[in-house]
Amino acid sequence: MITELVCTAVAVGLYLNTLDADFCYDDSRAIKTNQDLLPETPWTNILYDDFWGTLLTHSGSHKSFRPLCTLSFRLNYTLHGLRPWGYHLVNVVLHGLVTALFTAFSRPLLGGELWSLLAAVAGVVGRADVGAALFFLMSLYCYMRHCGLRRDAHGSFHTKQCVGRSVTWCWGWMLGSLLCAAASMLWKEQGVMVLAVSAVYDLFVFQRLWFRQALLLLLGKRKNISVLLSLTVLASWGVILLSARLYWMGNKPPNFSNSDNPAADSPHFLTRMLTFFHLPAANAWLLLCPDKLSFDWSMDAVPLVRSLADWRNLHTVAFYCGFILLALFGLRGPTSKAKEINGKAHVTNGKSVTNGNGYHALDTNLNTDHSLPKTINGSAGLHHLPPQTSLPPTENLVLFSLGILSLPFIPATNLFFYVGFVIAERVLYIPSIGFCLLVAAGARTSYVRLRTRGCKTLLLCLCTGLVLLNGLRTVQRNRDWSNEENLYKSGINVNPAKAWGNLGNVLKNQGKMVEAEKAYRNALHYRGNMADMLYNLGLLLQENEHFSDALHYYKLAIRSRPTLASAYLNTGIILMNQGSLEEAKRTFLTCADIPDENLKDPHAHKSSVTSCLYNLGKLLHEQGQQEEALSMYKEAVQRMPRQFAPHSLFNMMGEAYMKLDRLEEAGHWYRESLRAKPDHIPAHLTYGKLLSIIGQKTEAEKYYLRAIQLDPTKGNCYMHYGQFLLEQSRLGEAAKMAEKAAELDSSEFDVVFSAAHMLRLAALLLFFPTCTRIQRFLESRYPAALMNLGAILHLNGKLPEAEANYLRALQLKPDDVITQSNLRKLWNIMERQGLRTKHGLGIQKTDL
């Protein structure tokens, strides 16, 4: 128990500095934008969606079905929302439990507490891997108990009652093992491989068979019914789980982009073969020497191995040679010479053999045997179960360690199906259990065989140094994961294109636009066809009002990825603002026709398509084509994903119905807008206007006042309320609202112009100090404003000033009939009063 506590304390202590870390990288899609975490989403959606919240049967789904992990995220969200510390705390607690369980599991295999401590050092990664590892070890532990009780039930002279209880408990533990295996798979796919690891444990650790004996057992040449039954149950359950998993994800493998797994997309068989053989060697090196780590290994982080002349093939050969030698060491047959084991030996099959280990097992439940030789079907049994008063032979332990190291890694090897990554450090979490066990077994065996105290001390110092170095590397790596900026900077040397691009997003969110633009351009320097980076650079340029450059990069992004709906959306918005309305319409329509098959994030795609339809409807609305606009809005409502915020769409539908004088339907959509977002200011204003039209003046005023209360700094709210007051002939109040609107939004032409118009109608403009600010704002670039200002001055008897504004308006728009008419009337009044008029523009009074 002390060993477990020490190992757990070390494991948890190494990660205490992660508790104040922020969300990083994949946390955004898995947690922050995952709709399955929200309370309003039915929890049953977790059973039909993948880890990212996409429907499993969708062609763009990653098919990563991890409902238990998603459910744990949802519980976190229910307790404390999106505060990261709680999520990190659960991860660290799970890692502590894994460490404690593995320490307890390794003690009967390694003996001394020192070696268990060495074996228990491993890192914490994503929650899916840690949760899968926890149930992986629980399943394996339950199967170990099953094996011990199976031996007692079938090989002892206990009473029938005792044997019956033993059999019941024996298969109870088997049931527990099967259920934990299923739970491990529901945390992450590779968890199902615990069934194969359990079989390896049964044959080579518990039964202590050599390869030839195991082969004879599996082929039925030598029979042991109870063992065969256990192995058959394991195999059958594995087939059931895998079949159910394949059926649940739609009987189709996932589709990934070229950048996710470049080797899978290579047309050359030699390139694919050499690269796929090399990747396990690269993963093994990360376990041996984790000095070069990265948040992402996609794209060109690991260049393709294109020929036999590539020097990396030497690494590949060295890895497989080492692995095969270790496997042969574990599979070799019994030797004739006895080995020292604490000065004792045990008997198996009538021969004296020992296990070469220097420590007795501490778990008497697993390592005590009272069985006698048996005869099965008239023949001698496969072997007499050894009296397990000693540790398993080193050879068997090496084989078991290789099983834990390699079997859970098989799903990531591209052997049965292509995966969506090149290297993923997270998938090494469960294999690292086998690696740590292998290192500890090797260190322990070396310690036993060393003769001098100095050599043993040196070995212990090296093991201690190994633990300390990996601990320091863990703490250092935790700092990289403390926030996204540190994380992406740490990955520049491994994957510069992806790291610079993501760093650009972080810098942009921090408001560092110059640095962000530089980061995007650095990313494109390494990989110029990245559609996401081209789009992000275009978005940054658009926000900085460099519209032509932004349009250029959006078009490059579309050329690189014709299905990038967000690029079409922003292209259409820029074209619409530039007055290229027909081209904007075509762009929006093209976006609306893009299917969402085989897309990495279909939710984001659907949101962009919905926004395209919304903007197209808005464009048609402004052109007076209300029926066509409504058609676009209705299509947008039908196609919008559940995470889309529909309040603006509903409000615009209400406005379209208002234009068509269909007031009841307009009211319905205004209310829907407010239901979707109760603090949506435009819906308060438009609904207030509707209520005013249908005679509900008191209710209308409440909505206007509520809009002002929601944002007292928004001049537009005062302007609308002022218009309402003007209609009620409350001129003084209306004038005050107009002045407030112009004061708050003095740079907004529409607001200032409307305020001036309201004051003109109230005939009170000159009584407010805001008049001079309005006049300064309405410069010569706004002929309509100048004409209205001239009219206001005209009505207030400021005739020379009125004439000046009329003339400036005619300079900008010489053919404006209303301005010409007003100027003619003004000149007639000025002549009657004996005032001088200006004829500098060559406009004759007779023409006016």
N, C-alpha and C positions, 0 to 999 in steps of 0.2 A: 504493500500500500504506500510505503514511503517513496518508492521509486515512481509510482504513478503520480503522486502529488508533486514530486520534484519536476518530473517531465512536463506535467501540465502547467506548473508555475512558470517554467522556462518558456514553453510555447506561448502562453498568454502574455507573459512579460515582454517578449520580443515584439508583440503587436499592439502594445498599449498606445504607442504613438500614432496608431491609425484611427483612433476613436474621434479625433478632431479633423479627420480628412474630409474632403468634399466628395461629391459624386464625380466619377471620372469615366470617360470613354463610353463603354457599353451600358453603363448605368442609366444613361439618358433614355435609350429605347426600352431597356428592360424594366425601368422603374419610373422615371420622371414623365414619360409620355405614354406609358402602357395603360390603356384604358381598363384592363382587367383588374387593376388595383383600386379603382374608384368604387366607393360604396354604392353608387347608383347602378353600376354594372352588375348583372346577375352573376353570382359566384360560379354558376354552372358554366359560364363562358370559359373558365379556366380549363375545363375538360375538353373543349373543342378548339382552343387556340394554342398556338405555339408559344415559346418562351417570350417572344417579342409582341404578342398580342394579335398576331395574324392568324386567320382561320387555317387550321392544319391542312385542309383539303385544297386550299388556294394554291395555284401554280407558283406563286412567288414566295410561299412559306419555306422557311429553313427546315421544317419538319422536326424542330427541336421540341419535343413534347416533354415538358418538365413541370407538371401541375403542382407537385408538392413544393417545389422551389417558388413558383409564382404565388402559391397560397401563403407561403411564409412572408413574401414581400407584401402581400395584401394585409396580413395581420400587422406588420410593421406600419403600414400606411394608416390603418385604422387607429393604432395607438398614438402615433406622433407625426402623421403626415409625411412630408418630404424632408424632415430633418435628418441629415446623413448619419449622425452619431449612433442612432438606434440600429440602423442597418449594419454598421460596422461592428457594433457590440455583439449582435447575434452571430455574425461571422466568426468573431474571435472566440465566443463561447463554444460554437460548434467545433472550431479547430481544437480548443482545449479538450473537448469530449473525445474527439478522434485520437488525440495524443494519449489521453488516459487509457482509452480502450486498446490502442495498439501496444502500449507499454505492457498492459496486463496480458495481451495476446502473445507478445514476444517472449515473456519470461519463461514459459515452459519450453520454448524453442532454443533460447540462448542461455538460460541459467542465470548467471551473475547479474546483479542489478546494474553494474557498470555498462554491460553490453546492451541492456534494455534502454538505458539512457542514451547511448550512442545511436541506437536504432530509431529512437523516437524523434529525431531532429528532422523536421520537414517544414515547408512553407504553407501559408494560407493563401488561397486564391479566391475565385468567385464562389458565391454561396452554393451554386449548383454542384460544384465539384466537392466541396466540403460536406454537404449534406449527403451526397452519393457515397462518399468515403465512409461516413458514419454508419450508414445502413449496410454498406459493404462489409465492414468489420463485424457488425452485429450479426449479419447472416453467417459469416465465417465462424464466429464464436459459437453460434447456435449449432452449426454443423459439427464443430469439434465436440460439443456436448453429446450430440446425437451419436457420434462414433464411439465415445466412451461408454454410453449406456447400451449401445448395440452389442459391444463386446461383452458387457456384463450379462446381458439377456441371453446371449447365445453360447457363452462359454463358461458358465459357472454352475455350481451345485446348490444354488439357493432354492428355497421352496418355490412351488408353483405360484403362490400368491406374490412372492417377491419378484419372481420373473415376470408375472403379468404387469405389476406396477412398473417394472423396469422397461418393458416393451411400450407401455402407454407413454411414459415420459420420453422414451427414445424417439418415438414418432411425433410426440408433441414438439420436441426440439427441432425435428426435421421440418414440421409445419412452420415453426417460427423462422427457420432459415429461409424457407421458400418465400414467406411473406416479406421478410426483410430484403431479400433479393429483388422482389417486385418493387418495394419502396425505393430501393437504391436506383433502380432503372427509372422510376418516376421522378427522381431528383435529377438524374442525368443518364443518358443512354448507356454509357459504358458500364454502369453499375450491374447490368445483367451478367457481365463476365465473372462475377463472383461465383456463379454456379460451376464454371469450368475450374476456377481456382480451388473451390471446395473439393472437386474430384481429384485434383492434383494433391491436395492435402491428404485426402483419404488414402490414396494409393502409395504415396511416397514418404509421407511423414508419419501418419498414424499406423498404416500397415507396414511401412518400412520395406516396401518391395523394391527390387531392382527392376530395370527396364524389361528384362526378359520375363520375369515373373508377372509384372503388370500386363504385359502383352498377352501372355497365356490366359490370364484372368479375363481380360476383355474379349478375347477370342473364344472363350468358353472351353478351352482345353483343360484348364484347372478350375474347378468350381468352388465358389464361396457364395452361396445364395444370398446371404444377408448383405454382403458388400455389393454384389451385382444389383440387388434391388435398390439400394441407396443410390447407386450411380444411375440407374435407369430413371428413378424419380427426378434426379437432378437434370438429366438430359431431356426428359419429357416436359418438365416445367420450363426449361429454357426454350424449347420449341414453341410451347404455348405462349410464352411472353413475347417472343420475337414475332410470332404470327399475329398476335393481337396488336402489337406495335405497328407492324406493316399495314394491317387493315385499317387501323385508326388514323393513319396519316394518308389514307387514300390510295394505298398500293402503288405509290409512285415515289421514286427517289427525289430529293430536292435538286433544284437547279441553282447553280452559282455562276457569278460573273467571271470573266477571264482574270480580272485583277485579284479575286479571292484565292484562286488556285490556278496559276498560270500553266503548270505542268499538265493539268487535266485537259486544258484547251489546246495543247500542242498537237499538231497533226503528225509528228514524227514518233513512231513507236520507241525508238532508241532513246530519245530525249525523255519521254514519259518514264520508261523503265529505269534509266540511270538516275533520274531525279527522285523517283519514288523509293528506290533502294537507298539513296543517300539521306533522305529525310529522317529515318529512324536513327541513323548515325549522328545527325545534327542534334536531334533531341537528346540522345544519350550524352553528348558533350555538354549540353546545358545542365544535366544532372551532375556530371563530373566537375564542371568548371562554370558556374553561373556568373561569369564576369560580364558577359555581353547579353543583356536582356532588353526586351522591347515590348511595348503594349500591343504591337501588331507586326506580324511577319509576312504580310501579303505583298502583292505586287512583285517588285524585284529585290525584296529583302534577302531572299536566297535565290541567286541567279540559277537558271536552269542548267543542268548538267547535259550538255549537248553532244559530247563525244567521249570516246574512251580515253582520249589524251588529257582530259581534265584532271588536274592533280587531286581534286576532291575525291576521285574514285579510290585513291589510296586510303582515305579516311573510311570510306564505305567498306573496303575489303578488311581493314584492320578491325572495324567494329564487328562485322559478321564472323571473322575468324575468332575474335575473343569470345563472342557469344556462343559460338559452336563449341569451343574448347570447354567453356564452363558447363554447357549442357552435356557434353560427353563425360566430363568429370562427374556430373550428377547421375548420369545414366549408366555408368560402368558397372559391371557385375561384381559380385562379392570377391574379395581377395582371400588368398589362402593364409596370409600372415595375419596374426593378431596384432592389434594396436593397443597401446597403453590407454587406459581410461581410468584414471584415479586408482590404478593398480588392480582393477577388477575387470571381469569379462562376463558376457552373458551368452546364452546358447540359442541358436536359431537353426532349425533344420538339422539338428544334430552336430553342427559345427561351431567351433568357438570363434566368435567375431566380436568386435567392439566398435564403438562409434568414433573413436578418436577425439572425443571431447572431454574436457576436464571438469565439468560441473554436473551435479545431479539436478534433475528437474525439481521444481518447487511445488508443482500442482499434482498432488497425489491422486486427485480424481481422474486425471488423464494418464497418469504414469504408474498405475498399480494394476497388476494383472494376476488373476488367480485361475486362469483357464488352463485346460489340459489339451493334449493333442486329440484331434477328432478324426473320424473317417467319414467322408462324404461320398455317397453313392458307391460304397464299396472300395473306394480308393483313399489313399492318404490325402488329407487336406492340403490345400495350396501351401500352407506353412503353419507352423505353430506360432501363434501370436507371441511376440517376444515380451518377456516381463519388462514393462516400460519403466524401469526404475532409473533409467539414464536418459540423457538428451538424445534427440534423433541424430543419426549419423550426419556428418558434415556434408557428405555427398547429397543426401536427401534434402537437407536444408537448403543447399545451393539450388537444387532443382525447384524446390518450392518458391524460393526467392525469385528465380527467373520466371516462374509462372505468374506471380503477382506483378512483376515488372513488365512482362510482355503481353499477357492475355488482355488486361484492360486497355492496353494501347492499340490493340488490333483494329478497333473501329476507326481509329485516326490514321490508318496506314494507306488509305485509298485502295485496299485490297478487294473489298466487296462493293464499295460504292465511293464515289468522289466526295470529299469533304470540302467545307467552305473556308479552308485556311491552309497555309503552307506549314507553319509551325505555330502551335498554340501552347504557351507555357502552362496554361490552366489544366490541360488534359494530362499533364505529368504528375498531378497531385496523387492520384491512387497508385500509379506505377512507382512513385517515389517511395511508397511503403516497401515494395519489394526491393528497391535499390538500397534503402537504409538497412533493411534486414540482411541483404547480401554483404554490405560493407561491415556490419557488426559481426556477422558470421565469420567473415575473412579475418577480421581483427582478433576475434576470440581464438580462432584456430591457430593463428600465428603466435598469439600470446602463449598458448599451451605448448607449442613446439619449440619456442625459444628456451634456451638452456640457462643463459646468464641473467642475473637480476638487472644488469645495466641495459641489456637489450629489451627486456620487458618494460623497464622504466621508460626507455626511449619510445617504445611503441605507445605506451599510455600517454606520453607527452604529445606524440603526433596526433592521437585521437582527440585529446583535449584541444589541441590547436585547430583541428578540423572543425570541431564544434564551435569554437570561438570565432573562427574566420567566417563560417556560414551564418553565425548569429549576427556578427557585425555587418555582413552583406545584407542580411534581412532588414536590419534597422535602417541601413543606407537606402535600400530599395523602397522602404516604407515612405521615406521622404519624397521620393519621386512620385509616389502615388498619393501624396497629400493633396495635390490639386492638379488640374489638367495642364496648367502651364508648365509645371515641373515635369509632368509625365511626358508631354510631347517633346520638350527639349531633350529629355533623356533618350528619346527614340530617334533623334535626327541621324545619328551615326549608323543605325541599322536600317531604317526605312525613311529616308529623307523626304520622299514625295508625300507620304501619308502624314509624317510628323509635322512638316512645315505647313501643310494644308490645315490640319487640325489646330495647330498653334495660331494660324491666321484667324480662325474662328474665335479663339479665346481672346486674342488681342483686340479684335473688332468689338466683342462684347464689353471689353474694358474701355472702349472709346479711343484706343490707340490706332487710329485709322492709317497713319503713315506706316507704322510697323506692320500692321495687318496686311496692307497692300504688298509690302516687301515680302512677307511670308508667303502669300499666295503666289507671287511671281517666282519665288524660290522653288515652291512645289512644282509649278509648271515647267521650270527649268529642268527638273529631273524627270518629269513625266508630263509631256505637253498635251496629252489627249484626255486628261482627267476631267470628265464632264462636271463633276461636283465642284472642283476647284475653279474651272472656268465660270461656272454659274456664281460661285461665291464672290469671285473677283468682280463680276458684272454687277452683283447686288451692292457691293461696297461702292463701286463707282456711281451707281444709280443714286445711292443715298447721299453721295457727295455732289450730286447734280451734274455729273459728267455723263450725260445721257447718250451721246453718240458712242463713246467708248464702251459704256455699259451694253448698248445694243450690239456692238461688235462681239463682245465676249458671250453674250447670250446666244447669238447665232452660232458661235464656235461650239458652245456647249450642246446645242441642239444637233449640230453636225456630228459631234462625237457620240451623243446618245439621243437618238430621235424620240425616245419615249420620256424625256425629262420634262414633265408637264410644268414644273415651276418656272422653267426658262421661257416657255411659251407664254405663261401668265404675265411675267414681268415685261417681256417683249411687247405684248399687246397693250399693257398699261402705258409704256413709254410712247408707243405709236399713237395711242389715243390722245395723250397729252400734247403730242406734237401736231395733232390735227390730221394725221393719216388714218382717218376713220375706217375706210374700206379695208386697208391692210390690217388694221387692228381687228376688224371683224373676222377676216380670214384666219388670222393667227389664233383667235379664241376658238373658232370652230374647229380648226385643226387639232388643237389641244383636247377639245371635248370628244374627238373621235379616237383618241389613243386608248387602246384596251389596257387593262391592268394585269394581264397575264405575265408571269415570269418576272415580276418586279420585286426588288428587294424590300421595298416599303410601300405596299399597296395603299395603306391608310394615307400616307403623305401624298401619294399620287391622286387619290380620290379627292382629297382636300383641295389640291391645286386645280383639278378639273372643275370642281364645284365653284371655286373662285373665278375661274375663266367664264363659266356660264353666268355667274353673278355680274361680272364686269361687262359682259356682252349685253345682258339685260339692261344694265344701267345706261350703257351707250345708246341702246334703242329707246330707252325711256327719255333720255335727253333730246333725242331726235323726234320725239312725239309719237313714236310707234309703240303705243302702250300694249296692244294685243300681242305683238311679237315679243315685247319685253316680258310680258307675263308668261309666255310660252317658255322662254329661257329660264325664268325664275322657277317655274314648276319643274322643269327638268333638273335644275340644280337641287331642289328639295328632294326629288326622287333619288338622286345619285350621291348625295352628301353622306360621308361616313359618320359614325356615331360621335366621333370626337370633334367634328366640325362645329364651330360656334355659329348658329344660324340667325342671331338676332338682327344683324344688318340686312340679311337676305329677306327675312320676314317683314322688316320695316319697309324695304323697297317694294315688296309685293303690295303692301298696304298703300303706298304712294301711287303705284300704277292703278290700283282699283279706284283711288280717289280721283285720278285724272279721268277715269272712265265713268265717274259719278256713280260707282257701285259702292255706296257708303257702308252698307252692312258687311260686305266682304272685306272692305278696307279695315273696318273696326276689328274684325276677327284677327287679321294678320298683325295689326298693331298690338293687340293683346297677346298674341303668340310671341311677338318680339319681346315684350316686357316680361312674359313668363320665362323665356329663355335667358334673359339678362335684365333683372329688375332695375338695374341702375343705368340702363341704356338711354342716354340723354336724347338722341334724335327721335326715338320712339315716344318719349314723353312729349316732345314738342309737336310731332305730327299727330299724335292721338289727341292732344289738347286742341289742335286746330280742327280736327274732325268733330270733337264734342262741341266746339263753338259753332260749327256750321249747323249741327242738328239741334242747336238751341240749349244744350246743357252747359250754360255759361259758368255756373259755379264749379262744376266738375272740371271743366276745361282750365279754369284758373288754377285749380289745385295742381294739375299736371305741369303747368308753366312754372309755378312756384317750386314744385318738387325738382324740376330740371335745374333751376337756379341754385337750389339747396345742394344738389349733387355736385355742382362745380361752379362756385360763385365767381370764378375768374374767367368764365367763358362768355365773351361778349355776345355771341350768337344767341344765347338763352335770353338775355335782356332784350335783344332786338325782336325776337319772336313775341315775347311777352308785351313789349311796347306796341307792336302791331295789333295784338289782341286788345290792349287798352284803348288804342286809337279807334278801333272799330266800336268800342263801347262809349265813344265820345268822352273818355277820361283823358283830356288833352294834356293837362299838367303832368299826370303820372306817366303818360306815354312819352312826353318830352324828356322826363328824367331818365326813363329806361333807354331812350335813344342816346342821350348824352353818355350814360354808363357804358353802353355797347361800344360807342365810338372811342371811349377812353380806354377800354380794356383791349380792344382789337384794332388799335389804330393803324396797324400795318395790313389789315385785311380789307381789300377794296369793297367786296360785297357788303360787309358789315357796315363800313363807314358810309358807303353810298346809300344803303337802306336807312341808316340812321339820319342822314341828311334829308332824305325824302320824307321820312316821318316828321322831322322837325319842320320841314317846309309845309306839310299838310297841317301841322298844328299851328303854323304861322308864328312860331316861337323861336326860330333858329337864332336870331340875333340877340336873344336874351340870355344865351348860354355861352360861357367861355369856350366851350368845345368847338364853337364855330370856327375859330382861327385854326385849330388843329385840323378840322375837316378840310378847310380851304387849302392848307399846306399839303395835305395828302392827295387831294384831287388835282394832280398835276396834268400837264398838257397831254399825257398819253391816254387819257380817258375822255374822249369827246362827249359821251353821254353824261358823264359826271359833270363836266364843265357846263354842258347845256342846262342840267338841273340846278347847278350852283348859280348859274346866271339867272335862271327863273326865280330862285329864292331871293337873290339880291334885287331882281326886278320888282318882285312883289313887295319887298320891304323898302322900296324907294331909293335904293343904291344904284342909280341908273348908270353912271360911268363904269362902276365895277362890273355891273351886269353886262354892259356892252363888251368889256374886255374879255369876259369869259365866253360870251357868244362867239366873238371873233376867233378866239383860240380854238374853240370847238370846230368852227368852220375851216380852220387851217388843217385840222386833222381829217375832217369829213366834210368836204365842200358841198356835197350833194344832199346833205341832211335837210329835209323839208321842214321839220319841226323847228330846228334851230333858225333857219332862214325866216320862217314865219314869226317867231318870237323876236328876232332882231329887227324885223320891219316894224312891228308894233312898238318896240322900244324906241326906235328912231323917231317915229311919229310923236311919241310922248316927249322925247327930248327936244324936238323942234318946237313943239307948242310951248315948252318951258324956256325956250331960248338957249338951250344947252348945245355945245358943239358936239358933232358926231364925227366918227372916223370912217373914212371911205378907202382905207389903204389896201383893202383886198380887192378893190375893183368891182364890188357888188353894188349894182344900181338899185335904188329904192323901187324903181318901177318893176325890177325883176323879182323883188321880194313880195 
